[in-house]
């Protein structure tokens, strides 16, 4: 299952937010290059239930990796990441800011 991701192209930085429910901070790996971000994680959940003669044991483990192309080159050395309540947020400063220009369609 791939995480849901929001990417915001702001004036001086690109902000990436990813929903990672069930992922622990220690099981998360984020790699940033000039033009890409890769989010890799493993999840593990174990549940047991015993009632009389009935016995149930469920283990669910998973691993995923998602690579996102960034809208503009970023300074990977200045990247910052926070992980709170299952949401990863990356702040990636742009290497150079280019103003947006509206082009008239003829």
DRENTORKOL-3810 file (N, C-alpha, C; in nm, 4 decimals):
REM DRENTORKOL-3810
@n.u->0.0840; n.v->-0.1170; n.w->0.0000; ca.u->0.0000; ca.v->0.0000; ca.w->0.0000; c.u->0.0881; c.v->0.1227; c.w->0.0000
@n.u->0.0642; n.v->0.2132; n.w->-0.0896; ca.u->0.1439; ca.v->0.3348; ca.w->-0.1035; c.u->0.0877; c.v->0.4456; c.w->-0.0158
@n.u->0.1755; n.v->0.5260; n.w->0.0426; ca.u->0.1269; ca.v->0.6368; ca.w->0.1265; c.u->0.0654; c.v->0.7472; c.w->0.0416
@n.u->-0.0323; n.v->0.8142; n.w->0.0995; ca.u->-0.0919; ca.v->0.9305; ca.w->0.0340; c.u->0.0015; c.v->1.0480; c.w->0.0581
@n.u->0.0226; n.v->1.1277; n.w->-0.0455; ca.u->0.1217; ca.v->1.2344; ca.w->-0.0387; c.u->0.0629; c.v->1.3652; c.w->-0.0897
@n.u->0.0945; n.v->1.4750; n.w->-0.0196; ca.u->0.0666; ca.v->1.6105; ca.w->-0.0664; c.u->0.2004; c.v->1.6763; c.w->-0.0946
@n.u->0.2099; n.v->1.7486; n.w->-0.2064; ca.u->0.3322; ca.v->1.8213; ca.w->-0.2383; c.u->0.2940; c.v->1.9659; c.w->-0.2667
@n.u->0.3559; n.v->2.0583; n.w->-0.1936; ca.u->0.3282; ca.v->2.2003; ca.w->-0.2094; c.u->0.4512; c.v->2.2693; c.w->-0.2675
@n.u->0.4325; n.v->2.3385; n.w->-0.3771; ca.u->0.5393; ca.v->2.4139; ca.w->-0.4411; c.u->0.5261; c.v->2.5582; c.w->-0.3947
@n.u->0.6005; n.v->2.5933; n.w->-0.2919; ca.u->0.5950; ca.v->2.7287; ca.w->-0.2378; c.u->0.7052; c.v->2.8133; c.w->-0.2990
@n.u->0.7045; n.v->2.9410; n.w->-0.2660; ca.u->0.7980; ca.v->3.0342; ca.w->-0.3294; c.u->0.9450; c.v->2.9946; c.w->-0.3111
@n.u->0.9854; n.v->2.9610; n.w->-0.1874; ca.u->1.1262; ca.v->2.9336; ca.w->-0.1603; c.u->1.1549; c.v->2.7882; c.w->-0.1253
@n.u->1.0510; n.v->2.7050; n.w->-0.1169; ca.u->1.0719; ca.v->2.5663; ca.w->-0.0768; c.u->0.9613; c.v->2.4766; c.w->-0.1316
@n.u->0.9910; n.v->2.3482; n.w->-0.1309; ca.u->0.8923; ca.v->2.2461; ca.w->-0.1643; c.u->0.8632; c.v->2.1716; c.w->-0.0343
@n.u->0.7346; n.v->2.1555; n.w->-0.0032; ca.u->0.6943; ca.v->2.0846; ca.w->0.1177; c.u->0.6234; c.v->1.9563; c.w->0.0759
@n.u->0.6686; n.v->1.8448; n.w->0.1314; ca.u->0.6087; ca.v->1.7146; ca.w->0.1028; c.u->0.5536; c.v->1.6592; c.w->0.2335
@n.u->0.4256; n.v->1.6190; n.w->0.2329; ca.u->0.3638; ca.v->1.5555; ca.w->0.3492; c.u->0.3148; c.v->1.4181; c.w->0.3071
@n.u->0.3452; n.v->1.3167; n.w->0.3889; ca.u->0.3034; ca.v->1.1799; ca.w->0.3580; c.u->0.2371; c.v->1.1175; c.w->0.4797
@n.u->0.1221; n.v->1.0538; n.w->0.4575; ca.u->0.0528; ca.v->0.9793; ca.w->0.5630; c.u->0.1163; c.v->0.8417; c.w->0.5737
@n.u->0.1656; n.v->0.8086; n.w->0.6935; ca.u->0.2317; ca.v->0.6803; ca.w->0.7143; c.u->0.1770; c.v->0.6117; c.w->0.8394
@n.u->0.0492; n.v->0.5733; n.w->0.8392; ca.u->-0.0073; ca.v->0.5101; ca.w->0.9577; c.u->0.0581; c.v->0.3742; c.w->0.9852
@n.u->0.0848; n.v->0.3481; n.w->1.1120; ca.u->0.1435; ca.v->0.2204; ca.w->1.1512; c.u->0.2935; c.v->0.2130; c.w->1.1348
@n.u->0.3559; n.v->0.3216; n.w->1.0883; ca.u->0.5013; ca.v->0.3238; ca.w->1.0695; c.u->0.5657; c.v->0.3882; c.w->1.1917
@n.u->0.6727; n.v->0.3254; n.w->1.2396; ca.u->0.7499; ca.v->0.3824; ca.w->1.3500; c.u->0.8656; c.v->0.4635; c.w->1.2907
@n.u->0.9065; n.v->0.5639; n.w->1.3640; ca.u->1.0139; ca.v->0.6532; ca.w->1.3182; c.u->1.1408; c.v->0.5748; c.w->1.2823
@n.u->1.1723; n.v->0.4707; n.w->1.3608; ca.u->1.2932; ca.v->0.3919; ca.w->1.3363; c.u->1.2839; c.v->0.3044; c.w->1.2113
@n.u->1.1619; n.v->0.2821; n.w->1.1613; ca.u->1.1414; ca.v->0.1987; ca.w->1.0433; c.u->1.1234; c.v->0.2811; c.w->0.9165
@n.u->1.1590; n.v->0.4078; n.w->0.9226; ca.u->1.1381; ca.v->0.5015; ca.w->0.8130; c.u->1.2727; c.v->0.5482; c.w->0.7581
@n.u->1.2841; n.v->0.5490; n.w->0.6253; ca.u->1.4054; ca.v->0.5971; ca.w->0.5593; c.u->1.3651; c.v->0.6957; c.w->0.4497
@n.u->1.4226; n.v->0.8141; n.w->0.4545; ca.u->1.3924; ca.v->0.9180; ca.w->0.3562; c.u->1.5223; c.v->0.9560; c.w->0.2863
@n.u->1.5199; n.v->0.9529; n.w->0.1545; ca.u->1.6368; ca.v->0.9898; ca.w->0.0747; c.u->1.5977; c.v->1.1065; c.w->-0.0147
@n.u->1.6802; n.v->1.2109; n.w->-0.0147; ca.u->1.6539; ca.v->1.3297; ca.w->-0.0959; c.u->1.7702; c.v->1.3516; c.w->-0.1911
@n.u->1.7372; n.v->1.3687; n.w->-0.3185; ca.u->1.8364; ca.v->1.4111; ca.w->-0.4167; c.u->1.7894; c.v->1.5456; c.w->-0.4708
@n.u->1.8626; n.v->1.5987; n.w->-0.5607; ca.u->1.8309; ca.v->1.7312; ca.w->-0.6157; c.u->1.6915; c.v->1.7364; c.w->-0.6797
@n.u->1.6473; n.v->1.6251; n.w->-0.7395; ca.u->1.5206; ca.v->1.6250; ca.w->-0.8132; c.u->1.4175; c.v->1.5226; c.w->-0.7647
@n.u->1.4525; n.v->1.4401; n.w->-0.6638; ca.u->1.3623; ca.v->1.3338; ca.w->-0.6191; c.u->1.3639; c.v->1.3176; c.w->-0.4675
@n.u->1.2550; n.v->1.2615; n.w->-0.4166; ca.u->1.2448; ca.v->1.2209; ca.w->-0.2771; c.u->1.1982; c.v->1.0756; c.w->-0.2766
@n.u->1.2658; n.v->0.9908; n.w->-0.1996; ca.u->1.2242; ca.v->0.8524; ca.w->-0.1855; c.u->1.1882; c.v->0.8270; c.w->-0.0403
@n.u->1.0688; n.v->0.7737; n.w->-0.0189; ca.u->1.0212; ca.v->0.7389; ca.w->0.1152; c.u->1.0111; c.v->0.5876; c.w->0.1202
@n.u->1.0814; n.v->0.5267; n.w->0.2142; ca.u->1.0829; ca.v->0.3820; ca.w->0.2281; c.u->1.0519; c.v->0.3492; c.w->0.3732
@n.u->0.9633; n.v->0.2516; n.w->0.3949; ca.u->0.9264; ca.v->0.2158; ca.w->0.5322; c.u->0.8819; c.v->0.0709; c.w->0.5405
@n.u->0.8918; n.v->0.0177; n.w->0.6618; ca.u->0.8374; ca.v->-0.1148; ca.w->0.6909; c.u->0.7366; c.v->-0.0995; c.w->0.8033
@n.u->0.6344; n.v->-0.1820; n.w->0.7976; ca.u->0.5324; ca.v->-0.1801; ca.w->0.9019; c.u->0.5191; c.v->-0.3194; c.w->0.9597
@n.u->0.4822; n.v->-0.3252; n.w->1.0852; ca.u->0.4593; ca.v->-0.4536; ca.w->1.1493; c.u->0.3520; c.v->-0.4386; c.w->1.2547
@n.u->0.2581; n.v->-0.5296; n.w->1.2537; ca.u->0.1481; ca.v->-0.5258; ca.w->1.3491; c.u->0.1178; c.v->-0.6697; c.w->1.3885
@n.u->0.1065; n.v->-0.6938; n.w->1.5168; ca.u->0.0779; ca.v->-0.8284; ca.w->1.5641; c.u->-0.0396; c.v->-0.8245; c.w->1.6595
@n.u->-0.1316; n.v->-0.9189; n.w->1.6439; ca.u->-0.2519; ca.v->-0.9216; ca.w->1.7257; c.u->-0.2856; c.v->-1.0660; c.w->1.7594
@n.u->-0.3148; n.v->-1.0921; n.w->1.8895; ca.u->-0.3532; ca.v->-1.2262; ca.w->1.9324; c.u->-0.4859; c.v->-1.2183; c.w->2.0061
@n.u->-0.5633; n.v->-1.3233; n.w->1.9896; ca.u->-0.6900; ca.v->-1.3308; ca.w->2.0612; c.u->-0.7172; c.v->-1.4768; c.w->2.0948
@n.u->-0.7414; n.v->-1.5062; n.w->2.2230; ca.u->-0.7736; ca.v->-1.6419; ca.w->2.2651; c.u->-0.9044; c.v->-1.6393; c.w->2.3423
@n.u->-1.0001; n.v->-1.7247; n.w->2.3021; ca.u->-1.1281; ca.v->-1.7361; ca.w->2.3699; c.u->-1.1698; c.v->-1.8820; c.w->2.3654
@n.u->-1.1697; n.v->-1.9492; n.w->2.4786; ca.u->-1.2104; ca.v->-2.0894; ca.w->2.4827; c.u->-1.1310; c.v->-2.1727; c.w->2.3848
@n.u->-1.2010; n.v->-2.2443; n.w->2.2967; ca.u->-1.1348; ca.v->-2.3264; ca.w->2.1959; c.u->-1.0961; c.v->-2.2462; c.w->2.0723
@n.u->-1.1417; n.v->-2.1232; n.w->2.0668; ca.u->-1.1145; ca.v->-2.0381; ca.w->1.9517; c.u->-0.9819; c.v->-1.9670; c.w->1.9722
@n.u->-0.8984; n.v->-1.9690; n.w->1.8714; ca.u->-0.7683; ca.v->-1.9031; ca.w->1.8786; c.u->-0.7436; c.v->-1.8307; c.w->1.7471
@n.u->-0.6989; n.v->-1.7065; n.w->1.7588; ca.u->-0.6710; ca.v->-1.6271; ca.w->1.6387; c.u->-0.5392; c.v->-1.5544; c.w->1.6590
@n.u->-0.4587; n.v->-1.5527; n.w->1.5574; ca.u->-0.3301; ca.v->-1.4821; ca.w->1.5607; c.u->-0.3098; c.v->-1.4179; c.w->1.4232
@n.u->-0.3002; n.v->-1.2870; n.w->1.4200; ca.u->-0.2815; ca.v->-1.2178; ca.w->1.2925; c.u->-0.1537; c.v->-1.1355; c.w->1.2963
@n.u->-0.0756; n.v->-1.1527; n.w->1.1972; ca.u->0.0465; ca.v->-1.0737; ca.w->1.1821; c.u->0.0395; c.v->-1.0087; c.w->1.0449
@n.u->0.0588; n.v->-0.8803; n.w->1.0437; ca.u->0.0624; ca.v->-0.8132; ca.w->0.9145; c.u->0.1917; c.v->-0.7334; c.w->0.9088
@n.u->0.2657; n.v->-0.7591; n.w->0.8072; ca.u->0.3911; ca.v->-0.6879; ca.w->0.7850; c.u->0.3935; c.v->-0.6401; c.w->0.6417
@n.u->0.4542; n.v->-0.5297; n.w->0.6250; ca.u->0.4610; ca.v->-0.4775; ca.w->0.4896; c.u->0.5804; c.v->-0.3867; c.w->0.4714
@n.u->0.6097; n.v->-0.3629; n.w->0.3490; ca.u->0.7203; ca.v->-0.2740; ca.w->0.3143; c.u->0.6791; c.v->-0.1991; c.w->0.1887
@n.u->0.7138; n.v->-0.0726; n.w->0.1840; ca.u->0.6840; ca.v->0.0031; ca.w->0.0627; c.u->0.7945; c.v->0.1031; c.w->0.0373
@n.u->0.7986; n.v->0.1470; n.w->-0.0862; ca.u->0.8932; ca.v->0.2502; ca.w->-0.1275; c.u->0.8241; c.v->0.3337; c.w->-0.2340
@n.u->0.8316; n.v->0.4643; n.w->-0.2175; ca.u->0.7710; ca.v->0.5540; ca.w->-0.3158; c.u->0.8692; c.v->0.6654; c.w->-0.3479
@n.u->0.8927; n.v->0.6878; n.w->-0.4768; ca.u->0.9812; ca.v->0.7945; ca.w->-0.5222; c.u->0.8971; c.v->0.9002; c.w->-0.5919
@n.u->0.9176; n.v->1.0246; n.w->-0.5515; ca.u->0.8437; ca.v->1.1372; ca.w->-0.6068; c.u->0.9390; c.v->1.2311; c.w->-0.6797
@n.u->0.8984; n.v->1.2741; n.w->-0.7975; ca.u->0.9768; ca.v->1.3731; ca.w->-0.8707; c.u->0.9372; c.v->1.5111; c.w->-0.8208
@n.u->1.0357; n.v->1.5927; n.w->-0.7885; ca.u->1.0102; ca.v->1.7267; ca.w->-0.7366; c.u->0.9896; c.v->1.8256; c.w->-0.8516
@n.u->0.9094; n.v->1.9294; n.w->-0.8288; ca.u->0.8808; ca.v->2.0251; ca.w->-0.9359; c.u->0.9995; c.v->2.1151; c.w->-0.9706
@n.u->1.0973; n.v->2.1214; n.w->-0.8799; ca.u->1.2137; ca.v->2.2062; ca.w->-0.9031; c.u->1.3308; c.v->2.1503; c.w->-0.8237
@n.u->1.4525; n.v->2.1829; n.w->-0.8632; ca.u->1.5713; ca.v->2.1354; ca.w->-0.7928; c.u->1.5744; c.v->2.1920; c.w->-0.6510
@n.u->1.6160; n.v->2.1053; n.w->-0.5561; ca.u->1.6226; ca.v->2.1454; ca.w->-0.4157; c.u->1.7632; c.v->2.1251; c.w->-0.3615
@n.u->1.7899; n.v->2.1895; n.w->-0.2483; ca.u->1.9175; ca.v->2.1755; ca.w->-0.1795; c.u->1.9034; c.v->2.0614; c.w->-0.0796
@n.u->1.9475; n.v->1.9417; n.w->-0.1196; ca.u->1.9291; ca.v->1.8233; ca.w->-0.0349; c.u->2.0028; c.v->1.8330; c.w->0.0982
@n.u->2.1116; n.v->1.9096; n.w->0.1033; ca.u->2.1871; ca.v->1.9241; ca.w->0.2279; c.u->2.1103; c.v->2.0061; c.w->0.3319
@n.u->2.0173; n.v->2.0898; n.w->0.2886; ca.u->1.9411; ca.v->2.1747; ca.w->0.3812; c.u->1.8008; c.v->2.1197; c.w->0.4082
@n.u->1.7736; n.v->1.9975; n.w->0.3641; ca.u->1.6408; ca.v->1.9372; ca.w->0.3835; c.u->1.6144; c.v->1.9124; c.w->0.5314
@n.u->1.4889; n.v->1.9305; n.w->0.5714; ca.u->1.4476; ca.v->1.9053; ca.w->0.7096; c.u->1.3273; c.v->1.8121; c.w->0.7083
@n.u->1.3225; n.v->1.7211; n.w->0.8064; ca.u->1.2120; ca.v->1.6259; ca.w->0.8144; c.u->1.1608; c.v->1.6171; c.w->0.9572
@n.u->1.0281; n.v->1.6096; n.w->0.9701; ca.u->0.9654; ca.v->1.5853; ca.w->1.0999; c.u->0.8659; c.v->1.4713; c.w->1.0814
@n.u->0.8429; n.v->1.3958; n.w->1.1894; ca.u->0.7485; ca.v->1.2842; ca.w->1.1848; c.u->0.6667; c.v->1.2871; c.w->1.3129
@n.u->0.5388; n.v->1.3223; n.w->1.2994; ca.u->0.4490; ca.v->1.3319; ca.w->1.4150; c.u->0.3146; c.v->1.2695; c.w->1.3811
@n.u->0.2641; n.v->1.1887; n.w->1.4721; ca.u->0.1301; ca.v->1.1294; ca.w->1.4587; c.u->0.1080; c.v->1.0619; c.w->1.3232
@n.u->0.2092; n.v->0.9918; n.w->1.2743; ca.u->0.1951; ca.v->0.9184; ca.w->1.1491; c.u->0.2043; c.v->1.0020; c.w->1.0237
@n.u->0.2461; n.v->1.1288; n.w->1.0365; ca.u->0.2590; ca.v->1.2159; ca.w->0.9192; c.u->0.4040; c.v->1.2638; c.w->0.9081
@n.u->0.4652; n.v->1.2343; n.w->0.7955; ca.u->0.6000; ca.v->1.2802; ca.w->0.7657; c.u->0.5894; c.v->1.4118; c.w->0.6911
@n.u->0.6670; n.v->1.5118; n.w->0.7340; ca.u->0.6694; ca.v->1.6398; ca.w->0.6621; c.u->0.8139; c.v->1.6744; c.w->0.6292
@n.u->0.8395; n.v->1.6956; n.w->0.5013; ca.u->0.9716; ca.v->1.7341; ca.w->0.4523; c.u->0.9667; c.v->1.8774; c.w->0.4037
@n.u->1.0649; n.v->1.9555; n.w->0.4438; ca.u->1.0798; ca.v->2.0920; ca.w->0.3943; c.u->1.2095; c.v->2.0951; c.w->0.3151
@n.u->1.1976; n.v->2.1233; n.w->0.1867; ca.u->1.3106; ca.v->2.1166; ca.w->0.0939; c.u->1.3328; c.v->2.2524; c.w->0.0294
@n.u->1.4351; n.v->2.3266; n.w->0.0737; ca.u->1.4618; ca.v->2.4578; ca.w->0.0139; c.u->1.5012; c.v->2.4456; c.w->-0.1335
@n.u->1.4462; n.v->2.5325; n.w->-0.2148; ca.u->1.4800; ca.v->2.5329; ca.w->-0.3571; c.u->1.6209; c.v->2.5887; c.w->-0.3753
@n.u->1.6902; n.v->2.5400; n.w->-0.4779; ca.u->1.8248; ca.v->2.5906; ca.w->-0.5037; c.u->1.8209; c.v->2.7276; c.w->-0.5679
@n.u->1.7207; n.v->2.7514; n.w->-0.6491; ca.u->1.7017; ca.v->2.8831; ca.w->-0.7076; c.u->1.5526; c.v->2.9020; c.w->-0.7290
@n.u->1.5067; n.v->3.0185; n.w->-0.7021; ca.u->1.3644; ca.v->3.0430; ca.w->-0.7208; c.u->1.3416; c.v->3.1030; c.w->-0.8586
@n.u->1.2432; n.v->3.0518; n.w->-0.9258; ca.u->1.2075; ca.v->3.1061; ca.w->-1.0569; c.u->1.0637; c.v->3.1528; c.w->-1.0493
@n.u->1.0396; n.v->3.2750; n.w->-1.0904; ca.u->0.9029; ca.v->3.3258; ca.w->-1.0833; c.u->0.8130; c.v->3.2513; c.w->-1.1818
@n.u->0.6910; n.v->3.2331; n.w->-1.1414; ca.u->0.5946; ca.v->3.1692; ca.w->-1.2307; c.u->0.5454; c.v->3.2707; c.w->-1.3318
@n.u->0.5216; n.v->3.2227; n.w->-1.4510; ca.u->0.4769; ca.v->3.3120; ca.w->-1.5572; c.u->0.3546; c.v->3.2491; c.w->-1.6239
@n.u->0.2544; n.v->3.3281; n.w->-1.6436; ca.u->0.1344; ca.v->3.2823; ca.w->-1.7127; c.u->0.1527; c.v->3.3068; c.w->-1.8619
@n.u->0.1259; n.v->3.2047; n.w->-1.9385; ca.u->0.1419; ca.v->3.2138; ca.w->-2.0831; c.u->0.0028; c.v->3.2175; c.w->-2.1448
@n.u->-0.0189; n.v->3.3165; n.w->-2.2294; ca.u->-0.1476; ca.v->3.3298; ca.w->-2.2954; c.u->-0.1561; c.v->3.2279; c.w->-2.4085
@n.u->-0.2656; n.v->3.1540; n.w->-2.4109; ca.u->-0.2861; ca.v->3.0540; ca.w->-2.5146; c.u->-0.3581; c.v->3.1214; c.w->-2.6312
@n.u->-0.3021; n.v->3.1049; n.w->-2.7490; ca.u->-0.3599; ca.v->3.1679; ca.w->-2.8692; c.u->-0.4345; c.v->3.0673; c.w->-2.9528
END
